Amino acid sequence: MRLWCDWQDMAGLLKPQAAHLLISALRDKYPDVPIHVHTHDTAGAGVASMLAAANAGADVVDVAVDSMSGMTSQPSMGAVVASVERTPLDTGTVPSSGCLSDCLSFFCT
């Protein structure tokens, strides 16, 4: 049986510092377990929280297509992809070039 950790913040209240603390602690305790983080952008901090989670070691963070993101949906995919450009987390896609299928294949695998 393969273990994995799926952290769900269905209220969208996860703050960046808390995301970093939580994912860092999980990654330290379970270095080989894949970590998936899901949040909603209810409090407006979803992009920052997903970036903090990814930088802390999350393997997958949920995002939504820009036109359907924010508020009660997930954080903006374009904002997350653009924010990690030229970093170790770079997805290799260009948000402004109509990369929806590339982004979906990256984030959904």
C-alpha positions in Angstrom: 0.0 0.0 0.0 1.3 3.4 -1.0 0.9 6.2 1.6 0.2 9.9 0.7 -0.9 13.0 2.6 -3.8 15.1 1.3 -4.2 18.3 3.3 -7.6 20.0 2.6 -8.4 23.6 3.7 -12.0 23.7 2.5 -12.6 27.1 4.2 -9.7 28.8 2.5 -8.3 30.2 5.7 -4.7 28.7 5.4 -2.2 31.5 5.7 1.3 31.3 4.1 3.2 31.0 7.4 0.9 28.2 8.6 1.2 26.4 5.2 5.0 26.6 5.4 5.1 25.4 9.1 2.6 22.6 8.4 4.2 21.2 5.2 7.7 21.6 6.6 6.8 19.5 9.7 5.1 16.9 7.5 8.0 16.7 5.1 10.5 16.4 8.0 8.5 13.6 9.6 7.6 11.8 6.4 10.2 12.6 3.8 9.1 9.9 1.3 5.3 10.5 1.5 3.8 12.6 -1.3 2.1 15.7 0.0 -0.9 17.3 -1.7 -2.3 20.6 -0.6 -5.8 21.9 -1.5 -7.2 25.3 -0.5 -9.8 27.8 -1.6 -9.0 31.5 -2.1 -11.7 32.7 0.3 -9.3 34.9 2.4 -7.4 36.1 -0.6 -4.1 34.4 0.5 -4.4 31.3 -1.6 -1.6 32.0 -4.1 0.8 33.0 -1.3 -0.2 29.9 0.7 0.3 27.5 -2.2 3.7 29.1 -2.9 4.7 28.7 0.7 3.5 25.0 0.7 5.4 24.3 -2.5 8.5 25.9 -1.2 8.2 23.9 2.0 8.1 20.6 0.1 4.5 19.9 -1.1 4.5 17.7 -4.1 1.2 19.0 -5.5 -0.8 22.2 -4.9 -4.2 22.7 -6.3 -4.9 25.7 -8.5 -7.7 26.8 -10.9 -7.7 28.3 -14.4 -7.4 32.0 -14.0 -10.9 32.8 -15.3 -12.4 30.5 -12.7 -10.1 31.1 -9.8 -10.3 33.2 -6.6 -12.9 33.6 -3.9 -14.5 30.3 -3.2 -12.5 28.6 -6.0 -8.8 27.7 -5.9 -5.9 30.1 -6.3 -5.0 31.4 -9.7 -2.9 29.0 -11.8 -1.4 31.8 -13.8 -0.3 33.6 -10.7 1.3 30.5 -9.2 3.0 29.5 -12.5 4.3 33.1 -13.0 5.5 33.2 -9.4 7.7 30.2 -9.7 9.2 31.1 -13.1 13.0 31.0 -13.0 13.0 29.2 -9.6 13.7 25.6 -8.8 9.9 25.1 -8.9 9.6 26.5 -12.5 6.9 24.6 -14.4 8.4 25.3 -17.8 5.2 26.8 -19.1 4.4 30.4 -20.1 1.0 31.5 -18.6 0.4 34.1 -21.3 0.9 31.7 -24.2 -2.3 29.7 -23.9 -0.6 26.9 -21.9 -3.7 25.5 -20.3 -3.1 22.0 -21.5 0.6 22.1 -20.5 -0.3 23.4 -17.1 -3.0 20.9 -16.6 -0.7 18.0 -17.6 2.0 19.4 -15.2 -0.3 19.9 -12.2 -2.6 16.9 -12.8 0.0 14.2 -13.1 
